[in-house]
């Protein structure tokens, strides 16, 4: 909570914000910005992007409330096919600075410090490979609004970090680019209820559900059916790609994950209050925001489908860094995969800024011989091969 003087009219309000981990920012009950999985994956000890948002329309004279939810993400989450944790650090952290300017030239700065407070969120678990567990019964209504009673919250810990590595992010943030409706819902020969979105993608499922308090929604994401038409999970290896949501009960509830993403075309509905329908679901396609630069359409349907597959391969694997796959327990920025595909990608999207950001991190993460840093160092050798 903070208060702004009422004497003069506010001319502008801008917030600069970042995290060790992932964050979502809220001001006076509103989500700030449309970026997802911010601040992205970088060589955090050398290069940490911060985002800047114009929040003039959200601040007001008098009492205000500013808060953030923070997740593990690439910084300290479960990463690589070896399933190691804490590659860059063992504690998430958030940093922000709100700058408010008045018509008389006065400037007020609200910054993160030891006076901030924290509490557990309804996001009980959130990891890239295994999905998210969310308990809506743990929500604290109004936590991001003025007047909220935070007397039961605890003091934050101040993390020592080098602020000189903070760099403004200019383009290519990850966003929800498209929304797809499911094409079908069906029962497999083994009796599973499955949604088909008709397209393999990286992203998450957004659903609306109504039920009793404590009932659950459980969704398992996967890419293909087996030869018999049943759920096929073997190519996920150890990744669970599972979302679990516990209802607060009463009114309709809408949800999608916060700090994870899945690679999928199909979704197995393992638990749902009542009978799920197509209207209950949609899929949000997540990837780095890049302007389209090329397209292809021919008289050959098979060639058009090939082009379609290439384009969606780009969308599914350009999630802040160029990854090798969006689904299994890997999703890493291998240089070999990117080298093979970069020219094709550049015909289809404006990739210059995307690759410039990633190549800077590869530069930081090299040792003197040009290889990735040694195992056990803060910078993992699996970013290069």
C-alpha positions as CSV (number, residue, x, y, z in Angstrom):
1,X,0.0,0.0,0.0
2,X,1.2,3.5,-0.7
3,X,-0.3,7.0,-0.8
4,X,0.1,9.7,-3.4
5,X,-0.4,13.4,-2.5
6,X,-3.7,14.8,-3.7
7,X,-2.6,18.4,-4.3
8,X,-1.6,18.3,-8.0
9,X,-2.9,16.5,-11.1
10,X,-0.9,13.4,-12.1
11,X,0.8,13.9,-15.5
12,X,2.3,10.4,-15.9
13,X,3.1,7.2,-14.0
14,X,5.6,4.7,-15.3
15,X,6.7,1.5,-13.6
16,X,10.0,-0.4,-14.2
17,X,9.8,-4.0,-13.1
18,X,11.6,-7.3,-13.1
19,X,12.3,-10.4,-11.1
20,X,14.7,-13.3,-10.4
21,X,12.2,-15.9,-11.5
22,X,8.8,-15.0,-13.2
23,X,6.3,-12.3,-12.1
24,X,2.9,-10.9,-12.7
25,X,2.2,-7.4,-11.5
26,X,-1.0,-5.8,-10.2
27,X,-1.9,-2.2,-9.5
28,X,-5.2,-1.2,-7.8
29,X,-6.8,-4.5,-8.8
30,X,-5.7,-4.5,-12.4
31,X,-3.1,-6.7,-14.1
32,X,-0.2,-4.5,-15.4
33,X,0.9,-5.2,-19.0
34,X,0.2,-8.2,-21.3
35,X,3.6,-9.9,-21.1
36,X,3.7,-13.5,-20.0
37,X,6.6,-15.4,-18.4
38,X,8.4,-12.1,-17.8
39,X,11.2,-11.2,-17.5
40,X,12.2,-14.2,-19.6
41,X,15.2,-16.4,-19.7
42,X,18.6,-14.7,-19.7
43,X,22.1,-15.1,-18.2
44,X,20.6,-13.5,-15.0
45,X,23.9,-12.6,-13.4
46,X,25.1,-10.7,-16.5
47,X,21.9,-9.7,-18.2
48,X,18.4,-9.3,-16.6
49,X,15.7,-7.6,-18.6
50,X,13.2,-5.2,-17.0
51,X,9.9,-4.2,-18.4
52,X,8.5,-0.7,-18.4
53,X,4.7,0.0,-18.4
54,X,2.7,3.2,-18.6
55,X,0.3,3.0,-15.6
56,X,-1.0,6.6,-15.6
57,X,-4.6,5.3,-16.0
58,X,-4.3,3.0,-13.0
59,X,-2.8,5.3,-10.3
60,X,-4.8,7.9,-8.4
61,X,-4.4,10.5,-5.7
62,X,-4.6,9.1,-2.1
63,X,-4.3,5.4,-1.3
64,X,-3.1,2.9,-3.9
65,X,-2.1,-0.8,-3.8
66,X,0.8,-2.4,-5.8
67,X,1.7,-6.1,-5.6
68,X,3.3,-9.0,-7.6
69,X,3.0,-12.7,-7.8
70,X,6.4,-14.5,-8.2
71,X,7.2,-17.9,-9.6
72,X,10.4,-20.0,-10.0
73,X,10.6,-20.0,-13.8
74,X,13.9,-20.6,-15.5
75,X,15.8,-18.9,-12.7
76,X,15.4,-21.5,-10.0
77,X,12.8,-24.0,-11.3
78,X,13.2,-27.6,-12.3
79,X,15.1,-27.4,-15.6
80,X,16.9,-29.6,-18.2
81,X,16.3,-33.3,-18.9
82,X,18.5,-34.0,-15.8
83,X,15.8,-32.3,-13.7
84,X,18.2,-30.1,-11.8
85,X,17.0,-27.0,-9.8
86,X,18.5,-23.6,-8.8
87,X,20.9,-23.2,-11.8
88,X,21.0,-19.4,-11.3
89,X,20.0,-19.0,-7.7
90,X,17.9,-20.5,-4.9
91,X,15.6,-17.7,-4.1
92,X,13.1,-15.8,-6.3
93,X,12.9,-12.0,-5.9
94,X,11.0,-9.1,-7.3
95,X,12.1,-5.6,-8.0
96,X,10.1,-2.6,-9.1
97,X,10.1,1.2,-9.2
98,X,7.0,3.3,-9.8
99,X,7.7,6.9,-10.9
100,X,4.8,9.4,-10.7
101,X,5.1,12.9,-12.1
102,X,2.8,15.8,-11.4
103,X,1.9,18.9,-13.4
104,X,4.0,21.1,-11.2
105,X,7.2,19.1,-11.8
106,X,7.1,17.1,-8.6
107,X,8.1,13.5,-8.8
108,X,7.2,10.7,-6.4
109,X,9.0,7.3,-6.5
110,X,7.6,4.1,-5.0
111,X,10.3,1.4,-4.9
112,X,10.6,-2.1,-3.5
113,X,12.3,-2.3,-0.2
114,X,12.2,-4.0,3.2
115,X,8.9,-2.3,4.0
116,X,7.0,-4.5,1.6
117,X,5.0,-7.5,2.8
118,X,4.4,-11.0,1.4
119,X,2.1,-14.0,1.7
120,X,1.6,-17.4,0.2
121,X,-0.4,-17.4,-3.0
122,X,-3.1,-19.8,-4.2
123,X,-0.5,-21.0,-6.8
124,X,0.8,-23.9,-4.7
125,X,3.1,-25.3,-7.4
126,X,4.2,-24.1,-10.8
127,X,7.0,-25.5,-13.0
128,X,7.5,-25.6,-16.7
129,X,7.7,-29.4,-17.1
130,X,5.1,-30.5,-14.6
131,X,2.4,-27.8,-14.8
132,X,0.6,-25.9,-12.1
133,X,-1.5,-26.6,-8.9
134,X,-3.8,-23.8,-8.0
135,X,-6.2,-23.8,-5.0
136,X,-8.8,-21.0,-5.4
137,X,-9.8,-21.6,-1.8
138,X,-6.6,-19.9,-0.8
139,X,-7.3,-16.7,-2.7
140,X,-7.4,-13.5,-0.7
141,X,-9.9,-11.2,-2.4
142,X,-8.8,-7.6,-2.7
143,X,-5.1,-8.4,-2.0
144,X,-4.1,-6.0,-4.8
145,X,-6.5,-3.2,-3.8
146,X,-6.4,-0.3,-1.3
147,X,-7.9,-1.1,2.1
148,X,-6.9,-4.8,2.1
149,X,-6.0,-6.0,5.6
150,X,-2.4,-7.4,5.4
151,X,-1.9,-7.7,9.1
152,X,-1.4,-11.4,8.7
153,X,1.2,-11.0,6.0
154,X,4.9,-11.2,6.9
155,X,7.9,-9.1,6.1
156,X,9.8,-9.7,2.9
157,X,13.5,-10.7,2.7
158,X,15.8,-8.3,0.8
159,X,18.0,-10.3,-1.7
160,X,21.4,-9.0,-2.5
161,X,21.8,-8.7,-6.3
162,X,23.8,-6.7,-8.8
163,X,21.4,-4.1,-10.2
164,X,23.9,-3.0,-12.8
165,X,22.9,-6.0,-14.9
166,X,19.3,-4.7,-15.4
167,X,18.7,-3.9,-19.1
168,X,15.5,-2.5,-20.6
169,X,13.5,-5.0,-22.7
170,X,12.5,-3.3,-26.0
171,X,10.8,-6.0,-28.0
172,X,9.9,-9.7,-28.3
173,X,8.3,-10.3,-25.0
174,X,6.3,-13.5,-24.7
175,X,2.6,-12.8,-25.1
176,X,-0.7,-14.7,-25.6
177,X,-0.8,-14.2,-29.4
178,X,-3.8,-16.3,-30.4
179,X,-6.9,-18.0,-28.9
180,X,-8.1,-21.3,-30.3
181,X,-11.4,-23.0,-29.7
182,X,-11.4,-26.8,-29.3
183,X,-12.6,-28.6,-32.4
184,X,-13.9,-31.7,-30.6
185,X,-14.4,-33.5,-27.3
186,X,-14.5,-37.3,-27.4
187,X,-14.0,-40.4,-25.4
188,X,-11.0,-42.6,-26.2
189,X,-11.2,-46.5,-26.4
190,X,-9.8,-46.6,-22.9
191,X,-12.5,-44.3,-21.6
192,X,-10.6,-41.0,-21.3
193,X,-12.3,-37.7,-22.0
194,X,-10.1,-35.8,-24.5
195,X,-10.2,-32.3,-26.0
196,X,-8.8,-31.8,-29.5
197,X,-7.6,-28.2,-30.3
198,X,-6.6,-29.3,-33.9
199,X,-3.2,-27.8,-33.7
200,X,0.0,-28.5,-31.8
201,X,1.1,-25.4,-29.9
202,X,2.9,-24.0,-26.9
203,X,0.6,-22.3,-24.4
204,X,-2.1,-23.1,-21.9
205,X,-5.8,-23.9,-21.5
206,X,-8.1,-21.2,-20.3
207,X,-11.3,-22.6,-18.8
208,X,-14.5,-21.6,-17.0
209,X,-15.9,-24.0,-14.5
210,X,-18.7,-24.0,-11.9
211,X,-19.0,-26.4,-9.0
212,X,-18.9,-26.9,-5.3
213,X,-16.1,-25.8,-3.0
214,X,-13.2,-28.3,-3.0
215,X,-14.1,-30.0,-6.3
216,X,-11.2,-30.3,-8.7
217,X,-10.3,-29.8,-12.4
218,X,-7.3,-31.9,-13.6
219,X,-6.0,-31.5,-17.1
220,X,-3.2,-33.5,-18.7
221,X,-1.7,-32.0,-21.9
222,X,-0.2,-34.1,-24.7
223,X,0.6,-34.0,-28.4
224,X,-0.6,-37.2,-30.1
225,X,-2.9,-40.2,-29.8
226,X,-1.5,-43.6,-30.1
227,X,-2.4,-46.0,-32.9
228,X,-5.5,-47.2,-31.1
229,X,-6.7,-43.6,-30.5
230,X,-5.7,-43.4,-26.8
231,X,-3.8,-40.9,-24.8
232,X,0.0,-41.1,-25.6
233,X,2.4,-39.7,-23.0
234,X,5.7,-41.6,-23.7
235,X,7.3,-38.7,-25.6
236,X,6.9,-36.5,-22.6
237,X,9.4,-38.6,-20.7
238,X,9.3,-37.4,-17.1
239,X,7.3,-34.2,-17.8
240,X,3.8,-34.3,-16.3
241,X,2.3,-31.3,-18.1
242,X,-0.6,-31.4,-15.7
243,X,-2.8,-28.6,-14.4
244,X,-4.8,-29.1,-11.2
245,X,-7.4,-26.5,-10.0
246,X,-9.4,-26.6,-6.8
247,X,-12.6,-24.7,-6.9
248,X,-13.6,-22.0,-4.3
249,X,-17.2,-22.8,-5.1
250,X,-20.3,-20.9,-6.0
251,X,-20.0,-18.5,-8.9
252,X,-18.4,-19.5,-12.3
253,X,-14.6,-19.5,-12.0
254,X,-12.2,-18.7,-14.8
255,X,-8.6,-19.8,-14.7
256,X,-5.4,-20.4,-16.7
257,X,-1.9,-21.1,-15.4
258,X,0.5,-18.3,-14.3
259,X,4.1,-19.5,-14.4
260,X,4.2,-22.5,-16.7
261,X,3.3,-23.4,-20.3
262,X,2.6,-26.7,-22.1
263,X,3.2,-28.2,-25.5
264,X,0.0,-29.9,-26.7
265,X,-2.7,-30.4,-29.2
266,X,-4.8,-32.7,-27.0
267,X,-6.0,-32.3,-23.3
268,X,-7.2,-35.2,-21.2
269,X,-9.8,-34.2,-18.7
270,X,-9.1,-36.3,-15.7
271,X,-11.4,-34.5,-13.3
272,X,-14.2,-32.0,-13.9
273,X,-17.3,-31.1,-11.9
274,X,-20.2,-32.4,-14.0
275,X,-19.8,-32.9,-17.8
276,X,-17.3,-30.7,-19.7
277,X,-18.4,-29.1,-22.9
278,X,-16.5,-27.4,-25.8
279,X,-17.7,-24.0,-24.6
280,X,-15.9,-24.4,-21.3
281,X,-12.4,-24.3,-22.9
282,X,-10.1,-22.3,-25.1
283,X,-6.4,-22.5,-25.7
284,X,-4.0,-19.5,-25.6
285,X,-1.0,-19.7,-27.9
286,X,2.1,-18.3,-26.2
287,X,5.3,-17.3,-28.0
288,X,7.6,-14.3,-28.4
289,X,5.9,-11.4,-30.1
290,X,7.5,-11.0,-33.6
291,X,6.1,-9.3,-36.7
292,X,5.2,-11.6,-39.6
293,X,7.5,-11.0,-42.6
294,X,6.6,-13.7,-45.1
295,X,3.9,-16.2,-46.1
296,X,3.4,-18.9,-48.7
297,X,0.3,-20.2,-50.5
298,X,0.4,-22.5,-53.5
299,X,-2.0,-24.7,-55.5
300,X,-0.6,-27.8,-53.7
301,X,-2.4,-28.6,-50.5
302,X,0.4,-30.8,-49.2
303,X,2.9,-28.0,-49.8
304,X,0.6,-25.5,-48.0
305,X,0.4,-28.0,-45.1
306,X,4.2,-28.2,-45.0
307,X,4.5,-24.5,-44.7
308,X,1.8,-24.4,-42.0
309,X,3.7,-27.0,-40.0
310,X,7.0,-25.0,-40.3
311,X,5.2,-21.8,-39.2
312,X,3.7,-23.5,-36.1
313,X,7.0,-25.2,-35.4
314,X,8.4,-21.7,-35.1
315,X,5.5,-20.5,-32.9
316,X,5.8,-23.5,-30.6
317,X,9.6,-23.2,-30.1
318,X,10.2,-19.4,-30.0
319,X,9.2,-18.9,-26.3
320,X,11.7,-16.3,-25.2
321,X,14.6,-18.5,-26.4
322,X,14.6,-20.8,-29.5
323,X,13.9,-24.2,-27.9
324,X,14.1,-27.7,-29.2
325,X,10.6,-28.8,-28.2
326,X,7.7,-27.3,-26.2
327,X,6.4,-30.4,-24.4
328,X,8.9,-32.8,-22.8
329,X,11.4,-32.4,-20.0
330,X,13.9,-30.4,-22.1
331,X,12.7,-27.2,-23.9
332,X,16.3,-25.9,-23.9
333,X,18.0,-23.2,-26.1
334,X,20.2,-25.6,-28.1
335,X,22.4,-23.7,-30.5
336,X,22.4,-26.5,-33.1
337,X,18.7,-26.5,-33.5
338,X,18.6,-22.7,-33.8
339,X,21.4,-22.6,-36.3
340,X,19.5,-25.0,-38.6
341,X,16.2,-23.2,-38.4
342,X,17.2,-19.5,-38.1
343,X,17.2,-18.7,-41.8
344,X,13.8,-20.3,-42.3
345,X,12.4,-18.5,-39.2
346,X,13.7,-15.2,-40.6
347,X,11.7,-15.5,-43.8
348,X,8.5,-15.9,-41.7
349,X,9.0,-13.5,-38.7
350,X,11.1,-10.5,-37.8
351,X,13.6,-12.4,-35.7
352,X,16.5,-9.9,-35.5
353,X,15.7,-8.7,-32.0
354,X,14.7,-12.1,-30.7
355,X,18.1,-13.6,-31.8
356,X,20.1,-10.6,-30.7
357,X,18.8,-10.9,-27.1
358,X,19.5,-14.7,-27.0
359,X,23.0,-14.5,-28.6
360,X,24.0,-11.9,-26.0
361,X,23.2,-14.5,-23.3
362,X,25.2,-17.2,-25.2
363,X,28.1,-14.8,-25.2
364,X,27.9,-14.3,-21.5
365,X,27.6,-18.0,-20.8
366,X,30.7,-19.1,-22.7
367,X,33.9,-19.9,-21.0
368,X,37.3,-19.0,-22.5
369,X,37.2,-22.0,-24.8
370,X,33.9,-21.1,-26.3
371,X,32.0,-23.9,-24.5
372,X,29.2,-23.6,-21.9
373,X,30.2,-23.1,-18.3
374,X,31.2,-26.2,-16.3
375,X,28.6,-28.2,-14.5
376,X,28.1,-26.9,-11.0
377,X,28.7,-23.3,-12.0
378,X,25.8,-20.8,-12.0
379,X,25.6,-21.0,-15.8
380,X,24.5,-24.4,-17.1
381,X,26.4,-26.1,-19.9
382,X,23.2,-27.4,-21.4
383,X,22.5,-24.1,-23.0
384,X,25.1,-24.9,-25.7
385,X,26.2,-27.9,-27.5
